Amino acid sequence: MTETHTSITTEVDSARAGAALGRAMRDAFRGGAADAVMVFASARHDYAALLEALARESGTRTIVGASSAGEFSERARGEGHVAALAVRSDTMRFAVSFGTGIGRDAAAAARQATAGFRGVSNPPLPYRAALVMTDALAGHADALLEELTVLTGGNYSFFGGGAGDDARFSTTHVFAGTAAHSDALVALEILSSQPLGVGVAHGWVPAGPPLRVTEASGTRLVSFNGAPAVQAVEEHARASGQKFDRRDPMPYFLHNILGISADDAYRLRVPLAVNEDGSLALAAEVPQGSLVHIMKTTEDSAVQAARKATRAALGALGGRRPAAGLVFDCVATRLRLGKKFEDELNACAELLSPAGFVGCNTYGQIARAEGQFSGFHNCTAVVCVFPQ
């Protein structure tokens, strides 16, 4: 049997916030300790104070999570909060591991993290998964996920995202136990007697012809079809009757992101700024030589994507009832939708009910699961569901 407890707090004092969350978990489990806690906290918090108090009151140091850019549960949502999911289960085993130095060597960081996995060979339980949170500002998120997949023989489902910092895009942290790390990833390995469900969807479609990426370096996209990348953006803005300002491009970029053509689908990337040379600064890498479309969407499409991702996650449980869910979506989605973002969360709550969920807005989303569009995404809903 699996018991869960979802909670969110608006308490601004970090130690008191952690203590309140931990006590609520103890109460929910009738005085017993949680087996694992997943926590997502605004950059306004003192992470050391928050995590130490949470560990003390919840009775476990098996804690993972990240700084975030908007926090929510089935009951409340907002910015500046702390959201947490506690799990107590006799059908799952949990272990925390982490890797550092992503910016220097993403492969080495992945090896460090998976060295703590207990189910890579001769797993004690048949189903293997991991919640993965990474410092996406350190880059190499696609390479990191690919390396994790190779190191685990393709036998693990992965879900999670890039840590946030309240849309400051300055410094992000991941949490392992009571410590917070930058330039790192953290993983909560989950070995289970039953499958976890993972669903992925985004709702964006091409708004223009394909563009060939003729030069790119990391998160800097230099040129399309041999011309500075910004020229294609400006041409699309004129053709579609939209306003585009190089000095303040985000109002345009939130509604016109890039989609990398891959496997009859589109992996999304959010432009963040225009550099002086006409190149674009992106939230994640775009491979040189790839075909890219400028994409469009609607408010209703975001809600339908959340529904699709949640239904896919529930369907992967094989008829089992959900105990709780984790929901990740991009900070760019929240900024674009404003108050309408609540419609997306309400769609998740409706489908998961009576089970609850927690989650956060991230700088990119991670998904790798059978039958799902895998990779590192932007502006994409990722839902994981724990079975009862």
C-alpha positions in Angstrom: 0.0 0.0 0.0 1.2 3.5 -0.7 0.1 6.6 1.3 0.8 10.1 0.2 0.4 13.6 1.6 0.4 16.8 -0.5 1.0 20.2 1.1 1.9 23.8 0.2 2.8 26.7 2.5 2.9 30.4 2.2 5.0 30.8 5.3 7.9 33.2 4.5 10.2 32.1 7.4 12.1 29.2 5.9 12.6 27.2 9.2 8.9 27.6 10.1 7.9 26.6 6.6 9.9 23.4 6.7 8.7 22.5 10.2 5.1 23.1 9.3 5.3 20.9 6.2 7.1 18.1 8.2 4.6 18.1 11.0 1.7 17.9 8.5 3.4 14.8 7.0 3.8 13.2 10.4 0.1 13.9 11.2 -1.0 12.4 7.9 1.0 9.3 8.5 -0.3 9.0 12.1 3.1 9.7 13.7 5.1 7.6 11.2 8.0 9.0 9.2 7.8 9.5 5.4 9.8 7.2 3.3 10.6 10.0 0.8 9.8 13.7 0.4 9.8 15.8 -2.8 9.9 19.5 -2.2 9.9 22.6 -4.5 10.7 26.0 -3.0 10.8 29.6 -4.2 14.1 31.3 -4.5 13.0 33.6 -1.7 13.8 30.9 0.9 16.8 29.9 2.9 17.2 26.4 1.6 19.4 25.1 4.4 17.0 26.2 7.1 14.0 24.9 5.2 15.4 21.5 4.5 16.9 20.9 8.0 13.5 21.7 9.6 11.7 19.6 7.1 14.0 16.6 7.7 13.7 17.0 11.5 9.9 17.1 11.6 9.1 14.6 8.8 11.5 12.0 10.2 13.4 11.4 7.0 16.4 12.8 5.2 15.4 11.1 1.9 14.5 14.4 0.5 14.9 15.7 -3.1 13.7 18.7 -5.0 14.7 22.1 -6.4 14.3 25.8 -6.3 11.3 26.7 -8.5 9.5 29.5 -10.3 6.0 29.0 -9.1 4.6 26.3 -6.8 1.3 24.6 -6.7 -0.9 21.7 -5.4 -4.4 20.5 -6.1 -5.6 23.1 -3.5 -3.4 26.2 -4.0 -1.0 27.8 -6.3 1.2 30.9 -6.5 4.7 32.2 -6.3 7.0 32.5 -3.2 5.7 29.3 -1.7 6.9 25.8 -0.8 5.1 22.7 -2.1 5.9 19.1 -1.0 4.8 15.5 -1.6 5.5 12.9 1.1 5.3 9.2 0.3 5.1 6.2 2.6 4.9 2.8 0.9 5.5 -0.9 1.4 5.7 -1.4 -2.4 8.4 1.1 -3.2 12.0 1.7 -2.2 13.7 5.2 -2.5 17.3 6.4 -2.6 18.7 9.9 -3.1 21.8 10.5 -5.3 23.3 13.5 -7.0 26.1 14.6 -9.4 28.0 17.8 -9.6 29.9 19.8 -12.2 27.4 19.6 -15.1 28.8 22.6 -16.7 32.3 21.0 -16.8 31.4 17.4 -17.6 27.7 16.4 -17.9 28.6 12.7 -18.5 30.7 12.6 -15.3 27.8 14.2 -13.3 25.4 11.6 -14.6 27.9 8.8 -13.7 28.1 10.2 -10.2 24.4 10.3 -9.8 23.7 6.8 -11.2 26.5 5.3 -9.0 23.9 5.6 -6.2 21.2 3.7 -8.0 20.5 0.2 -6.6 18.4 -1.2 -9.4 20.7 -0.8 -12.5 21.6 -4.5 -12.3 19.6 -7.3 -10.5 16.8 -4.9 -9.4 15.0 -6.1 -6.3 11.7 -4.8 -7.7 10.5 -4.9 -11.4 9.8 -1.3 -12.1 12.5 1.4 -12.1 12.1 5.2 -12.3 13.7 8.3 -11.0 12.7 11.9 -10.4 15.5 14.0 -11.8 15.9 17.7 -11.1 18.9 19.6 -12.7 20.4 23.0 -12.8 19.3 23.8 -16.3 21.3 27.1 -16.3 24.4 25.0 -16.3 23.3 23.7 -19.7 23.8 20.2 -21.3 20.4 19.0 -20.2 19.8 16.9 -23.3 23.2 15.3 -23.0 22.6 14.7 -19.4 19.4 12.9 -20.0 20.9 10.8 -22.8 23.8 9.8 -20.5 21.4 8.8 -17.8 19.5 6.7 -20.2 22.7 4.9 -21.5 24.0 4.4 -17.9 20.8 2.7 -16.9 20.4 0.6 -20.0 17.2 2.3 -21.0 15.4 0.5 -18.1 14.4 3.6 -16.1 11.6 6.1 -16.6 12.7 9.6 -15.8 10.6 12.7 -15.1 11.3 16.1 -13.6 12.8 19.3 -14.8 15.2 22.2 -14.5 15.3 24.1 -11.2 14.0 27.7 -11.3 14.7 30.9 -9.3 11.4 32.9 -9.6 12.1 33.8 -13.3 15.3 35.6 -12.4 17.4 33.2 -14.5 20.4 33.9 -12.3 21.2 30.9 -9.9 19.2 27.8 -9.3 19.6 24.9 -6.8 18.7 21.2 -6.5 18.1 19.6 -3.1 19.7 16.3 -1.9 18.9 15.6 1.7 19.4 18.8 3.6 21.9 20.4 1.2 21.3 22.6 -1.8 23.6 22.4 -4.8 24.1 24.5 -8.0 25.7 23.2 -11.2 24.3 19.8 -10.2 21.5 17.2 -10.6 19.7 15.2 -8.0 17.8 12.0 -8.5 15.3 10.1 -6.4 15.5 6.5 -7.5 12.2 4.7 -7.2 12.1 0.9 -7.3 8.5 -0.3 -7.3 6.4 -3.5 -7.5 4.0 -1.5 -9.7 4.5 0.9 -12.6 4.5 4.6 -12.2 2.8 6.6 -14.9 4.4 9.4 -16.9 2.7 11.6 -19.5 4.0 14.4 -21.7 2.2 16.9 -24.0 2.6 20.5 -25.1 -0.1 21.7 -27.6 2.1 23.8 -29.9 2.0 23.6 -33.7 4.2 25.1 -36.5 3.4 28.6 -37.5 5.9 28.9 -40.3 8.1 26.9 -42.7 11.1 24.9 -41.4 14.3 26.7 -40.8 17.7 25.0 -40.9 20.0 25.8 -37.9 23.3 26.6 -39.7 25.2 27.6 -36.6 24.6 27.1 -32.9 26.8 26.9 -29.8 25.3 25.6 -26.6 22.2 27.8 -25.8 23.3 30.4 -28.4 21.5 30.0 -31.7 23.5 32.0 -34.2 21.9 31.5 -37.6 19.0 30.1 -39.7 19.7 29.3 -43.3 23.0 31.1 -43.1 21.5 34.4 -41.9 21.5 35.9 -38.3 18.7 34.1 -36.4 16.9 37.3 -35.4 16.1 38.0 -39.1 13.8 35.0 -39.3 12.1 36.1 -36.1 11.6 39.6 -37.5 10.3 38.3 -40.8 7.8 36.0 -39.0 6.6 38.9 -36.8 5.9 41.1 -39.8 4.2 38.3 -41.7 1.9 37.5 -38.7 1.2 41.1 -37.8 2.9 40.9 -34.4 5.1 43.4 -32.6 8.7 42.4 -32.0 11.2 44.6 -30.2 14.8 43.4 -30.0 15.4 45.3 -26.8 12.3 43.7 -25.1 11.6 40.5 -27.0 9.9 38.4 -24.2 6.3 39.5 -24.9 6.8 38.1 -28.4 8.9 35.1 -27.5 6.3 33.9 -24.9 3.9 33.4 -27.8 6.4 32.4 -30.5 8.8 29.7 -29.3 10.9 27.3 -31.4 10.1 23.7 -32.1 12.9 21.2 -33.1 11.5 18.7 -35.5 12.1 15.2 -34.1 10.3 11.9 -34.6 7.2 13.4 -36.1 6.9 15.7 -33.1 8.4 19.0 -31.9 10.8 19.5 -28.9 10.2 23.0 -27.7 12.8 25.7 -26.9 12.1 29.2 -25.5 14.2 32.2 -26.8 15.1 34.5 -23.9 17.0 37.4 -25.5 18.5 38.8 -28.7 22.3 39.2 -28.6 24.1 42.2 -30.3 25.2 40.0 -33.2 21.6 38.9 -34.0 21.9 35.5 -32.4 19.3 34.2 -29.9 19.9 33.2 -26.3 17.8 30.2 -25.6 16.6 28.4 -22.4 18.2 25.1 -23.7 20.4 23.9 -26.6 19.3 23.5 -30.2 21.5 21.1 -32.2 23.3 22.6 -35.2 21.9 21.2 -38.4 18.4 20.6 -37.0 15.2 21.8 -38.6 13.2 24.3 -36.5 9.8 25.9 -36.8 8.5 29.0 -35.1 5.5 27.6 -33.2 2.1 28.9 -32.0 -0.5 27.8 -29.5 -3.7 28.9 -27.7 -4.8 29.1 -24.1 -7.1 26.2 -24.7 -4.3 24.1 -26.2 -2.3 24.4 -23.0 -5.2 23.1 -21.0 -5.8 20.2 -23.4 -2.1 19.4 -23.3 -2.3 19.1 -19.5 -5.3 16.8 -19.9 -3.5 14.7 -22.4 -0.4 14.3 -20.2 -2.4 13.5 -17.2 -4.5 10.9 -19.0 -1.4 9.3 -20.4 0.1 9.1 -17.0 -3.0 7.5 -15.5 -3.3 5.1 -18.4 0.2 3.8 -17.7 -0.9 2.6 -14.3 -2.6 -0.3 -15.9 -5.9 0.2 -14.2 -4.5 0.9 -10.7 -5.8 3.8 -8.8 -3.6 6.9 -8.4 -2.2 7.8 -5.0 -0.7 11.2 -5.9 0.9 13.1 -8.8 3.7 15.4 -9.6 3.1 18.1 -12.3 5.8 20.1 -14.0 5.3 22.9 -16.5 7.5 25.7 -17.8 7.7 29.1 -16.2 7.2 30.5 -19.7 3.8 28.8 -19.8 2.7 30.5 -16.5 4.0 33.9 -17.7 2.2 33.6 -21.0 -1.1 32.4 -19.5 -1.2 34.5 -16.3 -4.3 33.7 -14.3 -5.4 31.2 -17.1 -2.6 28.9 -15.9 -5.0 27.9 -13.1 -7.2 26.3 -15.8 -4.3 23.9 -16.7 -3.8 23.0 -13.0 -7.6 22.5 -12.5 -7.6 20.1 -15.5 -4.9 18.0 -13.7 -6.8 18.1 -10.4 -10.0 17.0 -12.0 -8.5 14.0 -13.7 -6.4 12.9 -10.7 -9.1 13.4 -8.1 -9.5 12.2 -5.4 -5.7 11.9 -5.5 -3.8 15.1 -5.0 -0.7 16.5 -6.6 2.1 19.0 -6.1 4.5 20.5 -8.6 6.2 23.6 -9.8 7.2 25.8 -12.8 10.6 24.8 -14.1 13.3 25.9 -16.5 12.6 23.0 -18.8 11.0 19.6 -18.3 12.4 16.1 -18.3 10.6 13.0 -19.5 11.7 9.6 -20.6 9.0 6.9 -20.5 7.7 4.1 -22.8 5.3 5.4 -25.3 6.0 9.0 -24.6 7.9 11.7 -26.4 11.2 11.7 -24.5 13.8 14.3 -23.9 14.4 17.7 -22.4 11.6 20.1 -23.2 10.4 23.7 -22.8 6.7 24.8 -22.5 5.6 21.2 -22.0 3.4 19.5 -19.3 5.0 16.5 -17.6 2.9 14.5 -15.2 4.0 11.5 -13.1 1.4 9.5 -11.1 2.2 7.2 -8.2 0.0 4.1 -7.9 -1.8 3.2 -4.7 
